[in-house]
Amino acid sequence: ATPMARPRQEDTAVPEAFTRFDRQPGFRQVRMIQEGAQRFGVENPFFHVHAGTASAHSEIAGHPVINYGSYNYLGLSGHPQVNAAAKAAIDRYGTSVSASRIVAGERPLHRNLEQSIAELYGVDDALVMVSGHGTNISLIGHLLGPKDMVLHDEYAHNSILMGIQISRAQRFSFRHNDMDDLERLLQNHRHRAERLLIAVEGIYSMDGDYPDLPVLVDLKKRYGAWLLIDEAHALGVVGHRGLGIAEHFGIDPRKVDIWMGTLSKSLAACGGYVAGEKALIENLRYLAPGFLYSVGMSPPVAAAAQAALKLLKAEPERVAALQARGAYFFDRIRALGLDTGSGAGIAITPAIFGSSLHAVRLSSALLQRGIHVQPIIYPAVPEKQARLRFFLSSTHSQADIDITLDALRACL
Ligand code: PMP
């Protein structure tokens, strides 16, 4: 039989909006942002190129800047021991493991890293994946199904929401850090689901605040739910030794069902982890799609995370310095009369201006004075919540902060 001739594009009645990339809503939105920046005479605040390692100091367009845009909280990205570990791993194992770990991609440094992470939390086991964002998607997407439910903080990270979408579980959000609102949802909906997951973050990266862990542990027990805590911004940041939100509250981490976190922030690498009971980790190790159908973690990346973890444990003074800088910065910025929202004086401090344009202009003016701080604008946050967001690092000095506050004062 002769194959049917396919109609040419111009013969079909398909509107161009369905075929042309420059007609897509996402592209139009990007254009609007770019044209808006031009119209208001501000520089595009996105995709600034940093010339080297970015911690308290960095270099943009040939100019040195005091940098508040990176989450190199403990200054470990670029640390000689971390770099040396990554280089040694390349010499021994190459740059790629060239297969999923379940087939030919397993190397000793994978399990070593996982055991170190499990030890940190005092739980049975852990699993690492090549992306933090992908970890939440694979974890939640694999663990839950359509008969299940997720109750999540309204500010939960995009990766948590994407995981829920993939799982097809029902979801409801509760007001930010509002445990009464969460309990109301539990009362109203617990009976309508088989498994129920409460998903929160250890530290919220837009606001620099945290949930009431003791209440969460109590609620999850009383309502027969699992508790997932995303520690992306909590590990290395809170707790005496930087062990995260459980240490901050003095709670046994084994009371939390699922610890999730990233290797990309305090741990100076790239990727995500899940830590918890053996039965959870084994399930993921054999079946979670983002693990099973993805290459094993690159050797230098795993080795860098392991070296950073070792430094985190050996040098708690880094954590203490970060916490001291965070508190100092917070006090001074509040003394300027700025709105720090629900910020709690830790390594992330927002300064809320309530106008995207104002935030972008201010960020641009600060950059002229050698201060790099990212504006967070609509739609990442509601327009009235548009802000500058300052990430502190243990490597910021008090002098850096004082210079920054002088610059801010001059720009306000
Ligand atoms: N969870 C949270 C709370 C995050 O803030 C982020 C990223 N900033 C991720 C997950 C994703 O992690 P990664 O960037 O390492 O992929």
Boltz pocket constraint, residues with backbone or C-beta under 6 A from the ligand:
constraints:
  - pocket:
      binder: B
      contacts: [[A, 131], [A, 132], [A, 133], [A, 134], [A, 136], [A, 157], [A, 159], [A, 201], [A, 203], [A, 205], [A, 230], [A, 232], [A, 233], [A, 262], [A, 263], [A, 264], [A, 270], [A, 271], [A, 272]]
      max_distance: 6.0
